[in-house]
Amino acid sequence: MIQTDILIIGAGPVGLFTVFEAGLLKLRCHLVDSLGQAGGQLTEIYPKKPIYDIPGFPACWPAI
């Protein structure tokens, strides 16, 4: 049996941020997603379009 504090469903921006915050609080978590890579629907629907609203980066392209 897997022991965890939090189960996060979805590896999109909100799921990844939740993993980060859980780590700061010393909580054990597992992240589950049906897609092959992290990034959520954005990387699946628009794989070649730049993303402009990520803090600290002028533009970012999803991994192909």
Secondary structure, DSSP 8 states (H G I E B T S, - for coil): ----SEEEE--SHHHHHHHHHHHHTT--EEEE-SSSSSSTHHHHH-TTS-B--STT-S-B----
